[in-house]
Amino acid sequence: MQDPRNITLAELLINHSTRIQPGEHLLIELFDAPESIGLALIDACRKAGGHPHIIVRNNRLTRALVTGAAADNIKTWGEYDADRMKKMDAYIGLRGSANVSEMSGIPDDEMKQYTRMYMKPVHFDVRVNETKWCVLRWPTPSMAQLAQMSTEAFEKFYFDVCTLDYKRMDRAAAALKARMEKTDKVHIKGPGDTDLTFSIKGIPAIPCCGELNIPDGECFTAPVRDSVNGIIHYNTPTLYNGITFENVRFEFKAGKIVKATADQNADKIDAILDTDEGARYVGEFAIGFNPYILDAMKDILFDEKIAGSLHFTPGRAYDEAPNGNDSEIHWDLVLIQRPEYGGGTITFDDKVIRKDGLFVVDDLTALNPDALKG
């Protein structure tokens, strides 16, 4: 018997996130996720008049394919998956993981080859730009461990977070979009020595309320590429290519990261930031406001939506909010500004709009947790 929570989630993904229309082709990609959610998505897609297609992935097999692969192997794999993606109108990627560190330990040059020859042509070039898409996690015991919760408690948390009233959130986020698009100077202050300034003048702001990601709850733009100056000291752990980094600190000058440190795996940071020229410049600035996500769990699809957070992202800018920066990487790192994490402010053109994680101007208070929970 199908879990009714799967049905609710599948209907949200089909009818709200990807808005499947009659005759449209949907690619469903399951990574270490159970067949039950695949069946629910197929059923919901067919009810909407769409044509479902499905790929079942195993993360251990993916690791084996990437490790030791010749360039021609990855190139051909990328070409045929990109060709399939071009035939799709929509994409749902549901990513579970029996081991969140499955991709750790792969040599840097092999991971860069995989990113360049597979991820970029299939996902960055085609899926992101040519389909309606939504990417989400699947609750596994591995994820529950990261969240320091029992499997049952984490599953409840997951479905609460993923199936909240995203239409209400979307209405509330319209005011933040409008305010961001009128703003020139942004000033971030926070725990430690965080003191960062940059401009977002002339760059679109994009509210994310259950369409591209589930869970959702952010509004993103990008800094003017060369305008970033100062220091940001992230206070959440981050997982990149299976490697954990703690207490990451970046110093910027004229838009470029000129110094990067961390408490854990600091020797690997420069390898990431030296991937290409754009990796040391920032492609995204976003403000998070999902009322059910309060603490980091080293899963960026959750962590970047934390209530009272922001993320400031070295690497590629999104086409929807372009600042001219291109890179093979897009590394979201999160700073939480609620009081228990050290507090902090976001200032737009010399006016504080959020203090200690709560919006303090009248047009934005509908995005505070109590208001979004209803």
Secondary structure as UniProt FT lines:
FT   HELIX           4..12
FT   HELIX           13..17
FT   TURN            22..23
FT   STRAND          25..31
FT   HELIX           35..47
FT   TURN            48..49
FT   STRAND          51..57
FT   HELIX           59..66
FT   TURN            67..68
FT   HELIX           71..86
FT   STRAND          90..95
FT   TURN            100..105
FT   HELIX           108..114
FT   HELIX           115..127
FT   HELIX           128..130
FT   STRAND          132..137
FT   HELIX           141..146
FT   TURN            147..148
FT   HELIX           151..162
FT   HELIX           166..181
FT   STRAND          185..189
FT   TURN            192..193
FT   STRAND          195..199
FT   TURN            201..202
FT   STRAND          206..208
FT   STRAND          213..214
FT   STRAND          218..221
FT   TURN            225..226
FT   STRAND          229..233
FT   STRAND          238..240
FT   TURN            241..242
FT   STRAND          243..245
FT   STRAND          249..253
FT   TURN            254..255
FT   STRAND          256..261
FT   HELIX           266..268
FT   HELIX           269..273
FT   HELIX           277..280
FT   STRAND          282..288
FT   TURN            291..292
FT   HELIX           300..303
FT   TURN            304..305
FT   TURN            307..308
FT   STRAND          309..315
FT   TURN            319..320
FT   STRAND          334..336
FT   HELIX           339..341
FT   STRAND          345..348
FT   TURN            349..350
FT   STRAND          351..355
FT   TURN            356..357
FT   STRAND          358..359
FT   HELIX           362..367
FT   HELIX           369..373
//
